[in-house]
Amino acid sequence: MGREFEDVVSPYSERNVITSVQDLMRADGVAVTLSAIARRSGTSRNFLYRWWRSPEALRQLAVTAEVMTVFDTAEHACPSRGTISGTVAHLVHVARGIRSHPTTAAIARTSPASMAGALTAMDGPLPDAVCHRLRQILHSLRLADAVREREAVDALAWKILWIARPAALCPQALGDKDRERTLDLGLGLLLSDLLTAAARAAVEPQPVEPQPVEPQPVEPQPGEV
């Protein structure tokens, strides 16, 4: 954001502020106020309001950063390896990581309405960041090497997001091994079907649309009136 004092050790650095919000949300979910963030980060309400305007904006950024960390952790623990089976396992691992994250449970506990809204959110920092990450994963599968297929990749990323959210945003399943196994298995099967169909469509020849034939003028023959 181009703020002054943008230093890792400064309480006014974005990293310190977002980390403070993350720490608070792991315990209190969305019940995190601007005053609490100011106390935790060692800043002030005026400073936070000047740059972020609301605790909701900070909460969204903090949750987005948490989810991106889950993706990073999954890439090391269960890399996608550019294959369909690897990608499915990777995404199931990501969903499991989000489901078991303390912030997910805290949000579900403090604001069921916020959790319900997250299941259907169409825009915002988190859906945008997740779809961007999914597009990167899809490109590693080489499902879309041509510019003309970018829209198809965007649509596929959104389909994956919609399929994965119910499994990822279900902290109530934690501790119930059968329920968690069902969520992981169901998500894996849906993703496998979706990606297999997309891969098949990417290699099948596309039908060529017939081009309209313009009628040619007929020249009169000698002797014709």
N, C-alpha and C positions, 0 to 999 in steps of 0.2 A: 504493500500500500504506500510505500514511499514515506513512512513516518520517520521522525527524528528518533534518536536513541535506538535505532534498529540494531541492537547488539544482543548476542546470545545471553550474556550475563545480566543484561538490564531487565528490570521488572517491566519496562515498557516495550520490550520486544514482543512481536506477535507470537513467537514460539512460547514464551513464558505465559502469555495470556491464555492461549489455546490449551496449553498443558494444564493450567490451573482449572479451566472449565472441564477438561476431561476428568481430572481428579475428582471434582465436585460431582459430576454427573454419574460417575461409577457408584456413588453412594446415594445421591439424591435424585437421579433422573432429571426430569425437566423442571423440578422444583428448585431451580438454581437462579437466584436473583442477581441483578447487577451489583448490588452491595456485597453479596457473598463473593462474587468474582473479584471485585476490587480488593477485598480483604485478603483473599487467597493469593492474588497475583502481586500484591503490594503496590497497586496503582490507585486510581480514584474513579468514582462514578463518572465524573466529567470527562476524564480521558477516554474511558470506555464508550461513553455515549457519543463522543466526538467522532470516533473512528468506526463504531459498529452500530450505533443507534439503539440497539435493543439486545436483551439477553437471548432472545430467540435466534438472532443472527449469529451470535457467538456459539450457541448450542448446536446450530446446524453445521458450522465450520468444525466444531470439536468432534461431532459424531462422524462427519465425513472423513476427518483425519484418522479416527479410530478404525473405520471400515477399510480405508486404504492400507492401514497397517496390517489388518487381517489378510488382505490380498497379498501383501509382501511376505508375510509369514507363511502363507499357504504355498507361495511360489518356491520357497526354500524347502518346506516340508513335503510338498506334494506337487512338483512342477508339472505343467501341462504337457511339455515335451513336443508340442506341435502335432499331437495325435488326438483323435476323437476320444479314445478311451482315457488318455491322460488328461484331456480337458474336462471330461465329465468328472473324473476323480478329483481334479483340482477344484472345480466349482462346488462339488459336494463338500469338500474340505472347507472352502470359504464359508458356505452356508452354516456348517457346523460351528465354525469359529465365531460367527456373528451371533448365532443362537446361544452360545455358551458365554458370550462376553458379559461382564458385569453391568455394563451400561445398558444393554438390551433388557436385562431383567429389571434394572432400576426404572427404566422408562415404562415398561409394562406395569410395574407396581405403582408408580406415581401418577401415570396418565394413560389409562387404557385408550382414551380417545386419540392421543398422539400415536400410539402404536397402531391403532386401526387406520389412521390417516397415512401412516408410513406404508401400509400395504397397497395403497392405491395412488400414492403421490406420483404426479406426472412431470413435475419440474422441481427445481431447487438444486442446491449444491450437491446433495447426496445422490439423487438419481442421475444427474449429469455426470458426476465423477465415476459412478459405477458403470454407466453405459460406455464412457470413454475407456475404462479399463477392459470391459468386455470386448469392445471393438479391437483393442490391441491383441487380445487373446484369439479372437476370430481371425485376424489377419495372420497370426502365426500358423493357423490351420490352412492358409492359402485358399480360403473359400472365395476370396474376392481379390483378384490381382488387377482387375481392370477398373478404371474410373467409373464406368457405367454401372458397376455393381455396388457402389458405395451405399446407395439407398437400401439395397438388400441387406447389407451388413448392419446398417442402423436398425432396420426392422428386426433382424435376428437378435441383436443385442437387447432390444426392448422385450422380445419374447422370452429370452432367458431371464431377464429381470422379473417379469411377471410370474414365470414358473418358479423361480427360486425364492421369492419373498415369503410365501407362506411357510416354507421349511426353515428359512433363516430367522424369521421374526416369530418364533414360537418357543420362548424360554420356559413356558409351562411344561414342555416335554423333558426338561433336564431332570436326570435322575431316573426316568422311566426308560429303561434300555429298549424295551419292545417298541415304544412309541418313537424313540429317536431312530431306531433301526428302520422303522417304517417310513419315516420322513426322508432319511437318507436314500433308502432303496427307491422310493417313489420318485424323488427328485432325479436320481441317477437314470432311471428308465426314461423319464420324460426328456431329459437332456440328450440322452443317447439317440432317441428317436428323432428329435428335432435336428441335431447336428448331422446325423446320418442322412436324413432327407435333404438337408442343405448341401452336403457334400455331393450327393448324387445329382442334384439339380445343377451344381456348378460344372460338372463334367459332361452332362448330357448335351448333345447339340441342340441349339435353339432353332425352332422353326423359322424359316425364312418367309417373310411376308411377300406375297406377289406384288410386283410393281405394276401400277396401272399403265396400260398401253394406250398411247395416244393414237387416234385414227389418223392415217396418212391421207392427204388429199389425192384424189384419183385424177390424173391428167387425161383429158379427152383424147381418144384415139383418132387418127386420120379418118375422115369420112363420117364421124359422128356429128350429129346436129347439136 
